[in-house]
Amino acid sequence: MCCSTLEKNKINRKGNLIMNIKLSKNLFKIIFYGGIWGILEATLGYILHLIPYSVSGMIMFPIASVILVRAYKSIGNRSSLLLIGFISAGIKAIDLLLPGLSIFKTINPMISIILESMIVAAVCPFLAGENNTKEYVGAAIIGSIGWRLMYMFYLVGIYLFTGNVGKYIASFQNGFNFLVINGLINGFLVIVFLLVNNKVKNNLEVKPVYAFTTLGLAVLIQYLI
């Protein structure tokens, strides 16, 4: 009886150790992918925001989808994708420290990032699959239109509380172009980006130094730019 108890305790300690190691590795992956997204938002996203016609959203969402799908395949659960989104949005929040910058210039992109991570988390099992073409295409379109629809609801909320009319709810034409036209184009680009991504193997082992270096670099770039 005593030996049996000792063996069970030993097995439990070993199981807890393995679980803690796995959780640590997943945490480093979350930080790493959040940092990568933050770097791209601070560099490529910044450049694309200077271009009119909502180019930024059409390019950055497919890129975000690739990052999140790779993270999902590596980590294996959807809740981690939300954490990655919050890390990326948190990096963007550094702009709140800049004087003279409208608060909405920072908060709106942060909300977009969080909404994008939420919608990709919802459809990620289909985007990560490669066998069912209909589900794959459907998930890409639903994701692309879905985050835009949620963002428009956010703009309506801002209008109700502040009276500030966002660009995409200022007129039916603006809303239709943003939601439907750009959403469909966005969905097509998601499919293309993910098809290219599927050709690239993901053999990178994310070490703590990679995770924290990426996060630190993202914070630095966001602050400087």
DAMO-V763499 format. One record per helix or strand of 3 or more residues. SS is the DSSP state (A for helix, B for strand). FROM is the first residue (numbers start at 1). TO is the last residue. Records with the same first field share a line. If there is no record, write none. Layout:
SS = FROM-TO  FROM-TO
This chain:
A = 2-49  55-75  79-97  103-128  133-162  167-169  172-198  208-224
